[in-house]
Amino acid sequence: MSLVLLASCSQDEKKYRIGVSQCSDDIWRDKQNSELKIGAYFHDNVELRFAAAYDSDERQIQQIDSLVETGIDLLIVAPNQVSTISPAIDRAYDKGIPVIVFERKTNTKKYTAYMGADNYEMGHLMGDYVATRLNQRGRIIEVMGLKGSSPAIERHNGFREAIAQYPGIQVIATLQGDWTEPTAYNTVKQWLDKNKEEKIDLVFGMNDRTAMGARKAFVEAGGALPLFCGIDGLPGENGGIRLVQDSLLDASYVYPTHGDQLLQLAVDILEGKPYNKETKLMSVLVT
């Protein structure tokens, strides 16, 4: 495990060591990590220790335990899956270390605060958008996120509940992805190889990279392209907002990173200041 340290401490203040356990490494988390670092610049007594699990439950469990062993004062964690990371979170919490769960949920109640957007709402609103975009009639494919992760579960449930209100919309296939573009490409390519005659009007990828992987598979297969929708809506060259502007995606949904706000929540907890146990981040559809 490699840990990246960011320290800026004065001699007069109590020093706080904050461990950040990221379930993966991607442009969304790169942006959030940068915001966490910027937030730390405003607190001379904060040291950040980063670890990325690259979508591995086992690696994230080991990294959380290692961060705890190095002597952190607070743990920020995005659990890879709902249930598998819970024991490591419990061990940290039981040692008296405050825990902030962000972006993804866990089935343990042993956490100090949670921060994230409403993934069910995102899925539901995207389902309503898809139905409107297709004039309430069409054939779609849904490409899931990582199996067992809370965003994948909640986005799927919201999306399918919304779609169920429109009898003219048919979900032709629900394919399993893992949030990455290559997996989405391979999964969709395999499906297309077996279903060459199927007409698809729209593909909903549970994040923008998944949607783009699906798009690549359809482009290679030839023929008329369906519409593609994703979630994340990052700014920047390869972000979802640019992909929508360039008409590569029909729509995306902004999932805010707010690393600066996350860092401030951590400092408030450590300094004994008032804080909200549950913080819901606002998001918006991009078309």
N, C-alpha and C positions, 0 to 999 in steps of 0.2 A: 504494500500500500504506500502510495506517495501522498504526502500532505503538503499543501501550499500554505505558507505562513504569511500573514500580513500583520505587522505590528507597528504601533505608534503609541508609545506610552511615556507619560511623564513620571517623575519620581514621587510626586505628591499624592496622586490618586491611586485608589485600589485598581489593580489590573484585572480585567475580565478576559478569560479565554473562552471563546465561543467556537464550538465544533459545528461544522456544516456538512451533513451527510446527504449528498445528492444521489438519487437512484440511477441517474444516467448522465451522459455528457452530450449536449446538443446546443443549438444556437439559442434556444429559449433559456436554458440554464446558464449559458455563457453570459447572456444579458443580465440575468438575475445576480449571478456572482459578481459581475462588474458593479451593479448597483449596491450590493452588500459592501463591497470594498469602498465605494464612494461614501456610503453611509458611515463607515468606520473612520473616515478621515475627519469627521466631525466629533469623534470621541477619542481623545488621545490615549485613553486607557483600555482600548479594545484590541484584542488579538484574535484574528480569524484563522481557523484551521479547516481547510477544505478536503473533502474526500469524495470521489465519484465512483459509483459501483458498476457502471456500464451495464445496467439492466440485469445484474446478477444478485439474487437474493443472498446467496452464501457470502459473496464479497461484501455486500452492504452490512450484513450481520457482523462480519469480522471487523469491518471498518468502524462501526459504531462502538463495538467493544474496545477496539484499539484507541479511539478518541477518548473514551471514558478512562481508560488506563493511563493516558498521558496527563490526565488531570484537567478536565475542562469544567467551566462553571455553568455552562448552559449548552444544550444540544438543539440544533435546528435540523429537522429531518424530513425528507420527502420519501416516504416508504415506497419501495418498488412494487409491492403487492399488499393487499389489505391485511392478510393474516400472518404471512411468513416472517415479517420483520418485527412483529409485535413483541416477541420475547426479548429481543435486544433493547427495544425501547423501554420495556418494563424494567430491565436490569438497570438501565441508566436512571430511570425515575426513582426506583427503589433505593438508589444510593444518594438520593437527595438532590439530583441534578435536574433543574427545570428543563422541560422538553417543549419545544414548539414544533408541532406538526404542520407542514405547509403543503399546499397544492394537491397532495394526495392524502387520502384518509387511511386510518388503521382501525382494527376492531378492538384495540385496547382503550380503556378509559384512563390509562395512566399517562396523561399529558397535561401540561400547564396551560397551553393555548393552541388554538388552531387558526390558520389564515389560509384562505383560498377562495376561488370563485365557485359559483354554483354550476357544477358540471351537468346535473340533470336539466337545469334550465337551459343551458347551452344546447344540449341535444334536442330538447323540446322546441326551442325557437328555430333551430336549424331544420327540424322536421316540418314546422309550419312554413318556413321559407321555401323549402324544396317543393312542397305541395303547391304553394302559390306560383312559384317559378315555372312549374310544369302544368299550370292551369288545372291542377287537381287530377291529372291523369298521366301516368307514365310508369316506366319500369326502371328500378334503381338497384344498385349494389351498395351494400354497406361494408366497409373494411374496418374491422375493429382495432382497438389498441391492445396493449399487452393484456393477456388473459389474467384475471385476478386482480388487476389494478383498479382502484376506485374510479378514476376518470373514465375508463373504458366501460365499466359496469353502469355508471350513472348516465353517461352520454348515450349509451345504447338504450337504456330504459326510457329516457326522455324522448329520444328520437322516435322510437317505435310507438310510444304512446301517442305522440303527435300524428304520426303517419296513419295510425289506426283510425283516425277520424275521417280519412279520405279513402273511400272504397276504390276509387279509380287509380290509386297508387299501389303498385305491386313491388314488394321487395323480392327480387329474383334470387339473390344470394346474400348471405352474411358470411364474410370471409375473415379468417383470423390473421391479424397482423400483430406487430409488437412496437408500434410507434415509429419504426424506421422506414426510410424510403426503399432500401433494397428488399426488405421482407415483403412490403406491400407490392412491389414490382413483381417479385417471384410468385407470390400468391395469386395475384390477378392474372399473370401470364399463364399459370397452370390452369386456371379456371377458363380463360379464353381459349386455350388449346382444346379443351373438351366441350366448349359451348360456342363454337364459331358462328352458329346461326342465330344466336340470341341477340335481340335488339335491346340495347341499354340506353336510357335517356339521361341518366345522371348517376354519378358515383359520389357517395359521401365517405370521405376518409376521416377518421376521428382526430387526426391532426393534419397540418398542411403537408408535412413530409410524406405521410401516408397517401394523401390525395395525389401528390406529385408522382409517387411511385406507381400508383394505379394509372395515372395519365401516360406515363412512359410506356407501360405495357400496352395500352390501347393504341398509342401512336405506332408502335412497332407492329401491331396486329393489322393496321391499315383500316380503311373504311371511315365512315362518319364518326367523329368523336362525340361522346356524350359530354355533358357538363360535369365539372368537378368542384366539390365543395370540401373545405377543411376547417380546422380550428387551430388557433394560436394567434394569427393575425399580427405577427411581429413586424416592426418597421425594418428598414434596411434592405440591402441588395437582394438577399435570398429569403426575405421574410414574406409572410402571407399577404401583407398589404401591397407590396410590389407585385406579387404574383397575380393578385386580383387586378391591379392597374394594368398589367401586361396581358390580361385576358387568358392567363394560363389556368387560373382558378376563377370560377364564377362568383364564389363568395368564401369568406373566412369569418371566424369569430374571434375577437381579441380576447386572449387569456392574459390578463395583466401580470407582470413579473413582480413589480413593487419591492425589489430588494431593499431599497432604502427604508421603506415602511416596516419591513420585516426586521431589519437591524434595530430600528427604534423600539419596536415591541420587545426585542430581546433585552435592550438596555433598560427599558422601563421595568421589566420583570426583575432584573438583577439589582436595580437600585431601589426596589420596593415601592415603585410608583404605581398608581392605578392603571389597569389595563383591561381590555376586553378579552374574555376567554375565547370567544368566537368572533373572528373578523371576516366578513364577506366582502370580497373584492368585486367591484363593478366591472362589467364587460359589455361589449357592443358588437353588433353584426356589421361586417364590412362587405359592401357590394360594389 
